[in-house]
Amino acid sequence: MAADVLTFDQLNEIIAMPPSQVMDAAANLAKSGNPGTAVTILKQAYDRHPTRIDLLIYAGRLQYRRGLLAEAGHIFRTALIQKPGDVKAQNGLALALRDSGEPRCIAEAERLFRMTLKTKPDSIVARNGLAMLLLDSGEARSIAAAERLFRKTLQHNPDDDVARTGLAMLLSAHGEPARPAPMRIDISRPEGPRSG
């Protein structure tokens, strides 16, 4: 389903579908190399279903993946106006702000990640996002906090790639505190002849 073969009527047909079907059609468009058309469809479907912020959140995520951070941020802010405190919209906005690299945006991203963690302490996206932001600051106290956040994520989800990569970056750049190696004793075989 490429955008160059969809007619105006076909696009309107998709927009008129129930929101879940619009999301499926947008996913297919994005996968086929047409994320811009997918975003347009999602935003227009949202205009028809203004309580369905999941349409906006998906549009924001597509823009974020495309590197269109300002547009993604605008979409996530619109979702937060509709539903203040929505964790997915809040995390999406925080990620877009963090990745912009602008100091004022980074401060807002940190505030949003912390707000999310107050209301949803198990949010891996917020925890990892905050940890990466703190790691990037380069300050010793922030780096220590980032390590704690990464380790907490890995405690609950040992296969989390973001936390594993972040912790590896942190430890390679800043060193790991010296920890004694665990002693391993093989009790399956005797130690040798005993003298009496």
Disulfide bonds with the S-S distance in Angstrom:
none
